[in-house]
Amino acid sequence: MWVYEKKLQYPVRVSKCDPRMAKLLLEQYGGADGELAAALRYLNQRYTIPDKVIGLLTDIGTEEFAHLEMIATMVYKLTKDATVEQLKAAGLDDHYAAHDKALYYENAAGVPWTAAYIQAKGDPIADLYEDIAAEEKARATYQWLIDLTDDVDLQDGLKFLREREIIHSLRFREAVEILKMDRDTQKVF
């Protein structure tokens, strides 16, 4: 189904070891408004969305997996040289005890990812509004993460992800308008 280029969608660079920031980035890895939830939400909803916009959910859903890979790379790079003492100081001791430095789908507070984070109503317009809200929440979270780091290299990658959330929101808004126009078009039989 996909052609996979073994490179990230956008280069991920970090300037320093920063387990505290890695912990915060877990919000976008396994949190309610993170990339995993978005990817699964869109790829699931595509089965009950009209053909006119099905490709949009497929495209954005698969792109969200690319974003998940970027977040995973950021977390890895921020923790790969961290000592156990640094992990403890960053509040990652519970994570370390259960997973060492392996990534695990959890949010910044350590709560595991759950399917309860996502919704599929079956009504295309309701689902698209859910998707717009998801993108806007992710955009806001990226902005707050940018504000929480002084690492300009990390900020660069986070800004890229924030901008993609804006584009996705705009695309979902366009899809809502397409479906509204289609719904309002008089059908002749």
Salt bridges, closest charged atoms under 4 A:
GLU5 OE1 - LYS7 NZ 3.73
ASP33 OD1 - LYS137 NZ 3.51
GLU35 OE1 - HIS67 ND1 3.58
GLU63 OE2 - HIS67 NE2 3.06
GLU63 OE2 - ARG164 NE 2.65
GLU63 OE1 - HIS168 NE2 3.09
GLU64 OE1 - HIS67 ND1 3.35
GLU64 OE2 - HIS168 ND1 3.00
ASP81 OD2 - LYS80 NZ 3.64
GLU85 OE2 - LYS88 NZ 3.65
GLU106 OE2 - HIS95 ND1 2.34
GLU130 OE2 - ARG41 NE 3.37
GLU135 OE1 - HIS168 ND1 3.35
GLU136 OE1 - ARG139 NE 2.80
GLU136 OE2 - ARG173 NH2 3.24
ASP150 OD1 - LYS16 NZ 2.72
ASP153 OD1 - ARG13 NE 3.84
ASP156 OD2 - ARG13 NH2 3.26
GLU163 OE2 - ARG162 NH2 3.00
GLU174 OE1 - ARG171 NE 3.51
ASP182 OD1 - LYS52 NZ 3.28
ASP182 OD1 - LYS187 NZ 3.87
ASP184 OD1 - ARG183 NE 3.41
